[in-house]
Amino acid sequence: MLLRYAQLALLALVFVLAIATGLNSSDALAQSEGVIEVSGQGGFGSLDEAISAAQSGDVVTITGGIHPGHFVIDESITLEGVDWPILDGEGTGNVITVLAPDVTITGLLIRNSGHLLVDENAAIEVDEV
């Protein structure tokens, strides 16, 4: 009986943490990209396009969805997620590589970087800048 209460308490804790972090089942199931804007320039078809179009000082705003790929930031920009969009490295390489100084990354869930220790894969790699 005590084990059953412990299991229920653990389940309740996981549920509360999921709510507190803003995650829900629709986030986990979303498969399309959300709206991506660069400092009011309008929507872009992909996060890569938005990052490529961004200039130093711009804010790249990403709303919702799952964004698969590997992203290279070579300008001093802010990458800002709204409603915790997911950047998914699909199990290979670095998800984000930062090549510029003064880059801010906030409000994103970053997952599935590569797992090769030889390559030192990471969710966010910051090269010497």
Beta strands, then each sheet from edge to edge (+ up, - down):
strand 1: 36-38
strand 2: 59-63
strand 3: 66-68
strand 4: 71-73
strand 5: 78-82
strand 6: 86-88
strand 7: 96-98
strand 8: 104-106
strand 9: 109-111
strand 10: 124-126
sheet 1: 1+ 2- 5- 8-
sheet 2: 3+ 6+ 9+
sheet 3: 4+ 7+ 10+
end
